[in-house]
Amino acid sequence: MPDSPDYSKYLLGSVRFSLQDMGELAARLGSPMVYDRRGEVQFMSTFDNGLAGFTTGISGTGASVKLVVDGGYRWPYHVLLTPGTTLNKYAAVGVQVGAVGAKKIGCEWVFAIVGGFDYVRFDLYGTDGVTYNQGQVRINYLARTLQVRDENSVYRTIQTIPQIAFAAPVYLSVKVVIDLENHTYDRIVVSDEVYDASAYSFYTEESGTFQNIYAAITLFDDAAPIAAGHVAQVILTVNEP
């Protein structure tokens, strides 16, 4: 539309430019799901190809991780996490990708949890060829707190947040960004709220020469009836500001 913008008062009713995709429409009108657009996308999945390439973990009787099509987000597939009723009572899905030279990395999950739960944890690990950086963030359901695991493996509360469990799947996004150079958290984005976590360091170990990113979401449940986690999307980013 070279001659006038699409909000012009001129030529009312004429079609000057057609929207090419729903992403452009969401950017103009606003979307019910808010994404943090910073960083360069290294990996993204809506589980169209199933769980191929993903890691899974379960603990306890009845625990499972499976691909389902019911209760989906904006596309057909999502991963259903069902924690077990015994042992450590968790279910997890994760992914690992290469990331040579990454300095500040991020991971964003879109998910929903039905029913009461203990907590949901977001792991974001990065190796730079020297150090194994292990960022861990969790949402404590009962205390309604956002917590980070520090360099001494102690969970520190950085913010009280609203309750996130619902009777039906209501999706939200959580993004964790960590700094591999300074071994600190950077920020945590819960929907459209940004929480500064740069005052906290995370746990580190010596690593081999490989360089990659590992991210996982884990649902822990110590309640009855058992909770279920619906995971719809994951985005891994590098070169975060």
C-alpha positions in Angstrom: 0.0 0.0 0.0 2.5 2.6 -1.1 0.2 5.7 -1.4 -1.7 5.7 2.0 -1.5 3.8 5.2 -4.2 1.2 6.1 -5.6 3.6 8.8 -6.1 6.4 6.3 -9.4 8.2 6.0 -9.2 8.1 2.2 -10.7 5.5 -0.1 -12.9 4.0 2.5 -14.0 0.5 1.9 -11.4 -0.3 -0.7 -9.0 -3.2 -0.2 -5.5 -1.8 -0.4 -3.5 -4.7 1.2 -4.5 -8.2 2.3 -3.1 -9.7 5.5 -0.8 -12.6 4.6 -1.2 -14.6 7.8 -2.8 -14.6 11.3 0.5 -13.5 12.9 0.2 -10.1 11.2 -3.5 -9.8 12.3 -2.5 -10.7 15.9 0.3 -8.1 15.9 -2.2 -5.4 14.7 -5.2 -6.2 16.8 -3.5 -7.8 19.9 -3.5 -11.5 20.7 -4.9 -13.4 23.7 -1.4 -15.0 24.0 1.5 -12.6 24.6 5.0 -13.7 23.4 8.3 -12.2 24.3 9.7 -11.3 20.8 13.3 -10.7 21.9 16.1 -13.1 20.9 16.7 -15.1 17.8 14.7 -18.3 17.5 17.0 -21.4 17.5 14.3 -24.0 17.8 10.5 -24.0 17.9 7.9 -26.8 18.0 4.2 -27.2 18.3 4.6 -31.0 18.4 3.4 -31.5 14.8 5.9 -34.3 14.4 5.0 -35.8 17.8 7.6 -36.5 20.4 10.4 -37.4 18.0 13.6 -35.6 19.2 12.2 -34.8 22.7 13.1 -36.4 26.0 10.5 -37.5 28.5 10.6 -38.5 32.2 8.1 -39.9 34.6 7.9 -41.0 38.2 5.1 -42.8 40.1 2.1 -45.0 39.4 0.0 -43.8 36.5 2.6 -41.3 35.3 2.7 -40.7 31.6 3.8 -38.3 28.8 1.9 -38.6 25.6 0.8 -36.8 22.5 -2.9 -36.0 22.3 -5.3 -33.9 20.1 -8.0 -33.1 22.6 -8.0 -29.8 24.5 -5.4 -28.3 22.1 -4.3 -24.7 21.9 -4.4 -23.1 18.4 -3.2 -26.2 16.6 -4.2 -29.9 16.8 -1.4 -31.4 19.0 -0.1 -30.9 22.5 1.7 -33.0 25.0 -0.2 -34.3 28.1 1.9 -34.5 31.3 0.3 -36.8 34.0 2.4 -37.1 37.2 2.4 -40.3 39.1 0.7 -40.9 42.5 3.8 -42.5 44.1 7.6 -42.0 44.3 8.6 -38.5 43.1 5.2 -37.9 41.3 6.3 -36.0 38.2 6.0 -36.0 34.4 8.4 -34.0 32.1 9.1 -33.3 28.5 12.4 -31.7 27.3 14.5 -30.9 24.2 18.2 -30.4 23.5 19.7 -28.4 20.6 23.2 -27.3 19.7 24.1 -23.6 20.4 27.7 -22.8 19.6 28.8 -19.4 21.0 25.5 -18.6 22.8 25.9 -16.0 25.5 22.3 -15.3 26.7 19.6 -17.9 26.0 15.9 -18.2 26.6 13.1 -20.7 26.5 9.4 -20.1 26.3 6.7 -22.7 27.1 3.0 -22.4 26.3 1.0 -24.6 28.6 -2.1 -25.1 30.8 -2.6 -27.0 34.0 -5.9 -28.5 35.0 -6.4 -29.2 38.7 -4.3 -28.5 41.8 -0.6 -29.4 41.7 2.5 -29.0 43.8 4.6 -27.0 41.4 5.7 -26.7 37.7 9.4 -26.3 37.0 11.2 -24.9 34.0 14.7 -26.1 33.4 17.1 -24.1 31.1 20.6 -25.5 30.9 23.4 -24.2 28.7 26.9 -25.5 28.2 29.6 -23.2 26.7 32.4 -25.7 26.5 33.7 -25.0 29.9 30.7 -24.5 32.3 27.4 -26.4 32.7 25.0 -23.6 33.6 21.8 -24.9 35.2 18.9 -22.4 35.4 15.8 -23.7 37.2 12.6 -21.7 37.8 9.4 -23.0 39.3 5.9 -21.9 40.2 4.8 -23.1 43.6 1.0 -23.6 43.4 0.1 -23.5 47.1 2.3 -20.5 47.9 1.6 -18.9 44.6 5.2 -17.9 44.2 7.7 -17.6 41.4 11.0 -19.1 42.5 14.6 -19.6 41.2 17.2 -22.1 42.2 20.3 -20.3 43.3 24.0 -21.3 43.1 23.6 -23.2 46.4 20.6 -25.2 45.0 18.2 -23.3 47.3 15.0 -22.0 45.9 14.5 -18.3 46.3 11.2 -16.5 46.0 11.3 -13.5 43.7 7.6 -12.7 43.3 4.0 -13.7 44.3 1.9 -14.4 41.3 -1.8 -15.2 40.6 -3.0 -18.8 40.8 -2.6 -20.6 37.4 -4.6 -23.8 37.8 -8.1 -23.9 36.1 -11.0 -26.3 35.7 -10.5 -26.2 31.9 -7.3 -25.7 29.8 -6.5 -22.0 29.9 -3.1 -21.5 28.3 -0.3 -19.0 29.3 3.3 -18.6 28.4 6.3 -18.6 30.6 9.8 -17.6 29.3 13.1 -18.0 31.2 16.2 -16.1 30.1 19.7 -16.8 31.6 23.1 -15.3 31.1 25.8 -17.9 30.4 28.7 -15.4 30.7 27.8 -14.1 34.1 26.1 -17.3 35.4 23.0 -15.4 36.4 19.3 -15.3 35.6 18.2 -12.4 33.5 14.4 -12.2 33.4 11.3 -14.4 33.7 8.2 -13.5 31.6 4.9 -14.8 32.8 2.3 -13.9 30.1 2.9 -10.2 29.7 4.5 -9.6 33.2 8.3 -9.3 33.2 10.2 -10.1 36.4 13.8 -9.1 36.9 15.8 -12.0 38.1 19.3 -10.7 37.4 20.2 -10.5 41.1 20.3 -14.3 41.4 23.0 -16.7 40.3 22.3 -20.3 39.3 24.0 -23.6 39.9 27.0 -24.4 37.7 29.3 -27.4 37.2 32.3 -28.1 34.9 31.3 -29.4 31.5 32.9 -31.0 28.5 33.8 -29.3 25.3 30.3 -29.6 23.8 28.0 -26.5 23.5 24.2 -26.9 23.6 21.0 -25.9 25.2 18.6 -28.2 27.2 15.1 -27.1 28.2 12.4 -29.0 30.0 9.0 -28.5 31.7 8.2 -30.7 34.6 4.9 -31.0 36.5 5.0 -32.2 40.1 1.8 -33.2 41.9 1.2 -34.1 45.5 -2.6 -33.5 45.4 -5.8 -35.3 44.7 -7.4 -35.4 42.2 -4.3 -35.6 40.1 -3.3 -32.7 37.9 -2.7 -32.7 34.2 -0.4 -30.5 32.2 -1.1 -29.5 28.6 2.0 -28.4 26.8 1.3 -26.7 23.4 4.5 -25.0 22.3 8.2 -24.5 23.0 10.6 -21.8 21.6 14.3 -21.8 22.3 16.2 -18.5 21.6 19.8 -17.3 21.5 21.3 -13.8 21.4 18.8 -12.5 24.0 19.3 -8.7 24.8 
